């Protein structure tokens, strides 16, 4: 996969993960199990997006040499 596409994909996954975690219901307003799962999945998506961003930026740095 090209470096620019990795950066774009990483940004999109990070944005999606942030949206999932941010839209989780407030604890006490919904079933606590659902809140925890939604926040965890959003957090995992954010970390995966950061990893893709880091790898894409690393690849872009290697291309400039």
N, C-alpha and C positions, 0 to 999 in steps of 0.2 A: 504494500500500500504506500502511496506517495506521502511524503512528509506533510504537505499542506492539507491533504485529506485527513491525516491523523489528527492534526491540530483542530480542524473543523469538527471532526467526529468527537474528539475529546471535549471541546467546548459544548457541543450539543448534549452529550451524555451528562456533563456537569450541570448544565441548565435543567435538564430533565430531572436529575436526582434532587436538585435544590427545590424544584417545583413540587415533587412528590413529598419530600420531607416537610416543606413549608405548609402544605395543604392538609397535613395530618390534623385530625380534631384535637382539641384541647383535652388533656387528661382530666377525667371526671365527667366530660360531656358525652363520651362514647365508651364502648367496651375498651378497657385498658389494653387488652391483648392486641386488638386491631391497631391502636395507636402505636404501640411499640413496634409491631411488624412494619407498618408503613414508614415510620421514621428510620428503622434499620435498613429497609430496602432503599430508601432515598439516600441514606448515608453511604451505603455500598456503591450506589450508582455514582455519587459524587467522587468517591475515592477512585473508582474505575475511570471516570472522566479525567481526573488529575493524572492518572498513570498514562492514559493515552496522550494527554497534552504534553507531559514530560517527554515521552518517547518521540512524539512528533517534533518538539522543539530540539531535542537532541539530534534527530535526523536532519533538521534544517541547518543546524550548526555544522554538521559534518559535510553537507553539500556545499557550503560556502568556502571550504578549503580547497 
